[in-house]
Amino acid sequence: MTRAEGVVPFYRLEFDPAALSGIEECLRSGWLTTGPKTKEFEARFAAALGVSPSGCVALNSCTAALHLALEAIGVRRGDAVIVPTMTFAATAEVVRYFDAVPIFADCEPDTLNVSIESLGRIARDFVEGRAVPGLGTGPRGVLRAIVPVHYGGQPCDLAGVTRVATEHGAAVVEDAAHAFPAGWIASDGSRRLIGSGTSRVTCFSFYANKTITTGEGGMAVAAEPELSDRIRVMSLHGMSRNAWNRYSEAGSWDYDLIAPGFKYNLTDVAAAIGLAQLARAEELRLARERITALYDEAFAGIDELETLPSRTGVLHAHHLYVLKLNLAALSIDRDRFLSELKERGILCSVHWRPLHMHRYYTETYGYRPEDFPVAAALWPRLISLPLFPSMSDAERERVVGAVRDVCARHRRPLAVSAGAPVPTR
């Protein structure tokens, strides 16, 4: 669907001629797979973060980055890894790749980032042998890692996560799929970006609708050379390092297999797109920030809606714009609200059904919705509105008008809404 058809998409990629010229350069060079463009992308991404280029490994997805990060820090069968329940499938499924156990933690009610109180309690109960949701009091392995997520592009309380991890000897591997460029702003205005040595490995996504894109792609940024070396080797079948140059003039046909690895490398064609996007990363972030501020202003004071706050001192990437519906003030539920927006040409999404409420985790580990009450209560209220840098003022105004109209049409009378049950359909 296009703008001409009167539909506001959830996301629209802005055409970038620089990306096209980069792709043409790859095609003319004859080098399409991992090569000089990928190395340049790694180096420029490292420069943006202020880290060593050797610490950045470009991969074909953030899922691949998370998988290889956990492999590099030594996650093995039976280990435990704590992840937020309020996250996408990949954060926990990579733990299962090792036959390790994902243990969930609840979220904050305002930002939807991981709750440090819940995280700390779950970690202590696990380490001290007390019952934890999904595991009970049965045999347990080592708490190997904690994987925080920066929900919607807002940095979580990483200092709090790190305190909990340090207390229990666990590594921190960040799922920063939403969070480039994001970080923290000091009192003097200086910035410290997520990925700049804050954790052992930080994993970014360059999927089609992310803050910058390579189409499909990701980046693992490791704080220690031995981790980035391991990730690089394991991303291409476990071949020894000289395999990366074997088709260049300086390389050799010979290589050695040091481990059963994977096929996770990024292509030069994808890297060419990423280089063009990376050059505009702050411009794109500022465009999303502007739209977010206008949304916040438009929805302020509407009883049926609650916006997500931005914490002070953070640099927000603004990957998502999420509203929480006040269902007690509405005569319809979230799904009907989304349907009515779609009827008005506004395409939205939901981020996310908590992982502990998905069939696989309920059937495998016996999770119940009430195990993580904050996430369970929030998810029926969540909607994600269209947010992308090329969004026009007219499109934004259409979104605002549609949301306001649905609220007005389905507003409960004040006398009823005060004590009304939350609607289910």
C-alpha positions, 0 to 999 in steps of 0.5 A: 500500500502506498501513500497515494492510496490513503494508507499510513504504513507502520513503517516506510523506508526512505529511498537513499541514492547513496545506498544505491551508488554503494550497491552499484559499486559492489556489483561493479567490483564483483565482490558481493559477499563479506569483503571491503564494504563490510569491513568499512561498515564495521570500522565506521560503526565502531567510530560512531560508538567510539570503540575499536573496529576490531570489536565490531563484527557485522552479521546477518541479524541481531539474532545471530549476534545474540546467539554468537555472543552467548556462545562466546561467553560460554553458555552451555546446556543447562545454564540459565540466562535471565531475559525480560518477558517483555521482548521479542522472540529472539532474546529468549530463543537463542538461549534455547539454541544451547538447551539452556534455560531462559528465565524471565523477569517482569517490566517497569510499568512506565517505560516497559524496560526490565524491572531491576526489582524483579530482575534482582529477586529472580536472580537471588531466588535462582542462585539461592535455590528458591522457587522461580517461575518456570523452574520451581525448585528443581535442579539448576545450572549456573546463572551464566548471563543477563540479557537486558533489552532497551525497549523502543530505543530508551536505555534501560537501567543498565547500571542496575542490571550490571549490579545484579549481574556482578553480584551473581557472577553473570555476564551482561549481553545487551539486546540493543535491537532498538537502540542505535544511536541511544545512550546517556547524556551527562550533565556537561552534555557529553554522550555515552552510547549503548555499545561503547564498552558498557557490557561484554557484548552488545547486539544491534539490529539492522532489520528493515524497519530498525533505526538504521537498516541493511535490509537484514543485518546486525552487529555484535560489539564486544568489549574484549578481543577474545570475544570478538575473535570468537564471534568472528570465527563462529560467524563463518563455519568456525573457520580460522581467521585466515579464511576471511582473506582467502580470495584476496591477493594477500590471502591463501586458499588454505584454512582450518576448522576450529569449531562447528560454526554457523553461516552468519556473515553480512554481505557487502551489498547489505553493508553498502546500504548500512554505510549510507544509513549510518551516515544519517543515523543522527539525522534519522533519530532527530526526525523520529524525536520530532514526531514523538514530541508532536505525538506526545503533545497531541495525546496529552490530556486524553483520558483514554490514552497514556504515553510512555515517559522518557527518563531524564539523562537518556538519549532515546533512539525513538524506534517505537511510539507506544501508547497504553490504552486506558481500557476502563475509559473505553467501551472497546478493547485493544484489538477493536481499537486497532481494527478501527484504526486500520479501517481509517487507513492507519496501520499499527502493531503491538510490542509485545505479547510477553514471552511467558504468555506464548504457547511454547513457554507456557507448555514447556515451562508452565508459566502463568500470566500472573507470574509477571503481573505488570507485563501481563496487565500491560500487554492488552493495553499496548499499541504501536503507532506509525513512526518513521523519519520520512513521515509527513506532517499530513500523515502524522496528523491523520494518525492523531486524528484517527486515534482521537476519533476512535477514543471519542466514539468509544469513550465510556460515560464518566459515571460508568467508567469510574467503576467499569470492568475492563472490556474483553471484546 
